[in-house]
Amino acid sequence: QVQPVESGGGLVQAGGSLRLSCAASGRTFSRYAMGWFRQYPGKEREFVATINWNGEITYYADSVKGRFTISRDNAKNTVYQQMNSLKPEDTGLYYCAGDQENPLGSPDPAYVDDYWGQGAQVTVTS
């Protein structure tokens, strides 16, 4: 069972930056898409960004395009999300997620849901 561990959340003022990291165990990490999702209190979890197995294909939600960058280091079994120009509406619990069923496949957000981390809180103040 893969158990990813997020880190890097915190409190930041609007306009600031944070970098989230997600370390995942497992020898097959490098063969599967990974992604980030977020959830606001009382609302459903939503897609933020996904990345394919080798980092060459990325998808972003419209709300974060141009501000967030997802990347991965397969040698470290880690996926990152650099978040710049943060806004108060970016506040939420950020989850790392991974695909375990489509090796070398597309980073379609619908596929990236086989395992989840515990979440990292990001709070952006105005």
Secondary structure, 3 states (H helix, E strand, C coil): CCCCEEECCEEEECCCCEEEEEECCCCCHHHCCEEEEEECCCCCCEEEEEECCCCCCEEECCCCCCCEEEEEEHHHCEEEEEECCCCHHHCEEEEEEECCCCCCCCCCCCCCCCEECCCEEEEEEC
